[in-house]
Amino acid sequence: MTRKIALGLTLGSMLMALAGCGSDPGTRAVTGGLLGAGAGAGVAAVTGGRPATGALIGGGVGAIGGAVTTP
């Protein structure tokens, strides 16, 4: 259980760090969405959830996070 939490926190940190990549909000939203979808699917698969649901949630959160960050 501790390993799953650590993995989730690590992936979340990476997502937030990479969501700021890009020169405009649109690019950051797309980048954040794609990274979030991948991270969400991975975390859901590791924790026994549904990867598609994790991808949808992660993609939405990543896109919003990318759009609201500034370079």
N, C-alpha and C positions, 0 to 999 in steps of 0.2 A: 504494500500500500504506500509506504514512504517513497519507494522508487517511482511509482506512478505520479505522485504529487510533485516530486522533483522534476520529472520529465515534463509535466504540464507547465510548471513554473519556468523551466528553461525555454521551452518552446514559446511560451507567452512573452518572455523577455526578448527573445530573438525577433518575434513578430513586431513588437513595439519598436525595437531598434531599426528594423528594416523598413517599417511602414513609412518612415520619414524620407526614404530614398526617392528622388525625383525632383524635378524643378518646378512643377505646378501641382495644384491640388488634384487634378484629374489623373495625372500619372501616379501620384502617391496613392490615390484611391484604388486604382487598378492593381498596383504592386501590392498594396496592403491586403486587398481582397484575395488575390491569388495566394499570397503567403498564408493568410488566415485560413483559407480553404484547405490548403495542404496540412497545416498544423492541426486544424480541427479534425480532419479525417484521421490523421495519425494518432492523436490523443484518444479519439473515440474508439479506434481499433484496439489500442493498447489497453484501454480500460474496460473493454467488453461492450461498448456502446455501438451505435449504428454509424459507420463512417460517413454515409451520405448526410445524415443529420448534423454530425460534427462539421462537415465541410460547409454546409449551409450557414450554420451559426458562426463558424470561424471566418468564413468569407464576408459575412455581413459586418461583423465586428472589425475585421481587418480593413475593409473598405471605408468604414466610418472613421476608424483611427487614422488611416492614411490621408483622408480628405481634410481632417481637422488639424493635422500637424503642420508645422512650418519648417522649411529646410534650415 
